[in-house]
């Protein structure tokens, strides 16, 4: 095979792989992971079932390819190792990116809701999905700790629960939820709370050093 033929073959293979992932994302969002078959994916993508298995050994592999791509795309929006801004500014940017995604990525919202209700998906995530959860949580906990929270992991989970609720309700009735106002209020409320918590903790340490309170 000539170099040009190899290049053309590689591009075609990549296009096919992309078509499988995009089609699977649409069907998983519409039907759920358990409710989607490889036959349905092949039919909607306009390819043979055998061609799917030439790229992915199982439907599970397709799901984790989708999750990998979304994590690689989304994580830089939320966290950057090179971002040297104050923690409050980075936190505000994270909230803004999160809420913008809710407005601009309806397919991902539907996928998130479908998967959260899918027993087969929950079993897979319990067995193999730890890396996706922990990669996000660890970074968010570090940021929340920088903001002054004395219980950063609990506050991290609280924030994730809040966003789960926003996602569920915004998907059903987006016209009822003023996302921009929610963003500003959420940032102001949480940063004020954590700042107060951080100041109180520093004051307690100062008082202990001066022997004003028992250790």
Beta strands, then each sheet from edge to edge (+ up, - down):
end
